[in-house]
């Protein structure tokens, strides 16, 4: 209640909490940034993995992280370094605005900037990635 006795609702706070809970649900069903980092750390240093590049705020859920899929491959150690940089208080700007910080429990997607994409599910021992294709409702 404010000074005039009128009920005041913190809509921004409610939406932030709602988004956090929704993000936790997604984190249970796909690879997170922390899971990706753990997988890369467990690989031999000379291992190569699918070329994931250009990390950015995911268009579908701005609080999630997306990588674009590039041609060829990249050293697992280089991708790991890129991932570690994403959890050092780096702020990402959402596609239509807002600032978002990524953490170990942040779900990871494969998508071009400004587009929706697919959930990253796994990075295999040979460096291949597996995704879950998202249904766009059409």
C-alpha positions as MATLAB code, in Angstrom:
seq = 'XXXXXXXXXXXXXXXXXXXXXXXXXXXXXXXXXXXXXXXXXXXXXXXXXXXXXXXXXXXXXXXXXXXXXXXXXXXXXXXXXXXXXXXXXXXXXXXXXXXXXXXXXXXXXXXXXXXXXXXXXXXXXXXXXXXXXXXXXX';
ca = [
       0.000    0.000    0.000;
       1.176    3.493   -0.699;
       0.652    6.497    1.577;
      -2.852    6.978    0.204;
      -3.835    3.396    1.022;
      -3.781    2.299   -2.615;
      -2.444   -1.171   -3.351;
       0.764   -0.940   -5.381;
       1.899   -3.930   -7.413;
       5.555   -4.328   -8.388;
       4.861   -5.593  -11.924;
       8.510   -5.476  -12.929;
       9.502   -7.536   -9.884;
       6.716  -10.042  -10.558;
       7.790  -10.460  -14.189;
      11.431  -10.847  -13.192;
      10.550  -13.632  -10.760;
       8.242  -15.287  -13.298;
      11.035  -15.229  -15.922;
      13.536  -16.655  -13.420;
      11.258  -19.591  -12.598;
      10.569  -20.236  -16.277;
      14.306  -20.180  -16.971;
      14.882  -22.768  -14.217;
      12.346  -25.066  -15.917;
      14.185  -24.722  -19.232;
      17.509  -25.396  -17.486;
      16.152  -28.804  -16.418;
      15.490  -29.851  -20.018;
      18.506  -28.626  -21.964;
      22.202  -27.890  -21.638;
      23.134  -24.906  -19.492;
      26.187  -22.710  -19.770;
      27.657  -24.480  -16.729;
      26.924  -27.890  -18.266;
      28.576  -26.854  -21.513;
      31.625  -25.639  -19.609;
      31.855  -28.884  -17.608;
      31.643  -30.931  -20.809;
      34.375  -28.880  -22.473;
      36.605  -29.054  -19.385;
      36.353  -32.850  -19.400;
      37.572  -33.073  -23.008;
      41.270  -33.429  -23.858;
      42.835  -30.013  -24.591;
      43.415  -30.800  -28.278;
      39.788  -31.815  -28.855;
      37.771  -30.001  -31.465;
      34.075  -29.288  -31.213;
      31.374  -27.842  -33.417;
      32.149  -24.211  -34.177;
      29.887  -22.286  -31.823;
      30.485  -18.553  -32.062;
      28.989  -15.118  -31.499;
      27.394  -15.637  -28.064;
      24.401  -13.356  -27.555;
      21.156  -12.941  -25.678;
      18.685  -15.449  -27.148;
      15.819  -13.904  -29.115;
      13.260  -16.342  -27.697;
      14.114  -15.676  -24.026;
      16.439  -12.727  -23.590;
      17.675  -14.100  -20.238;
      19.055  -17.192  -22.042;
      22.271  -17.458  -24.059;
      22.571  -18.408  -27.728;
      25.513  -19.273  -29.946;
      25.534  -19.138  -33.707;
      26.680  -22.267  -35.532;
      29.696  -21.552  -37.710;
      31.346  -23.681  -40.358;
      33.983  -26.182  -39.315;
      35.162  -26.701  -35.782;
      36.978  -24.928  -32.959;
      39.282  -26.113  -30.191;
      37.311  -27.156  -27.129;
      39.693  -25.060  -25.012;
      38.908  -21.932  -27.083;
      35.168  -22.460  -26.738;
      35.629  -23.047  -23.002;
      37.485  -19.738  -22.682;
      34.663  -17.974  -24.531;
      32.090  -19.563  -22.196;
      34.031  -18.590  -19.065;
      34.059  -14.997  -20.253;
      30.250  -15.097  -20.420;
      29.872  -15.744  -16.676;
      32.195  -12.936  -15.576;
      29.480  -10.342  -15.064;
      29.231   -9.629  -18.774;
      25.965   -7.942  -19.612;
      24.176   -8.783  -22.853;
      21.620   -6.548  -24.481;
      18.347   -8.234  -25.431;
      17.229   -8.113  -29.058;
      14.686   -5.394  -28.277;
      16.487   -3.968  -25.259;
      17.134   -4.726  -21.632;
      20.295   -5.961  -19.969;
      20.874   -9.612  -19.080;
      23.673  -11.359  -17.187;
      24.361  -15.017  -17.945;
      25.269  -17.579  -15.276;
      26.046  -21.262  -14.888;
      22.327  -22.194  -14.871;
      21.579  -20.200  -18.044;
      20.035  -22.394  -20.783;
      21.956  -22.469  -24.083;
      20.450  -22.287  -27.557;
      21.770  -22.544  -31.116;
      20.384  -19.575  -33.045;
      21.455  -16.735  -35.265;
      21.284  -13.295  -33.692;
      17.730  -11.976  -33.757;
      16.239  -15.400  -34.528;
      14.799  -18.196  -32.469;
      16.496  -21.563  -32.719;
      17.016  -24.936  -31.123;
      17.846  -26.078  -27.599;
      21.421  -27.300  -27.134;
      21.099  -30.756  -25.631;
      24.598  -32.225  -25.664;
      28.163  -31.971  -26.909;
      29.352  -35.469  -27.764;
      32.806  -36.993  -27.287;
      33.731  -36.290  -30.919;
      32.702  -32.637  -30.529;
      29.367  -32.983  -32.301;
      26.357  -31.126  -30.942;
      22.849  -32.396  -30.575;
      19.852  -30.098  -30.442;
      16.155  -30.376  -29.812;
      14.234  -28.756  -32.648;
      11.798  -26.166  -31.325;
       8.269  -26.187  -32.686;
       7.449  -22.650  -33.810;
       3.730  -23.348  -33.642;
       3.101  -23.198  -37.378;
];
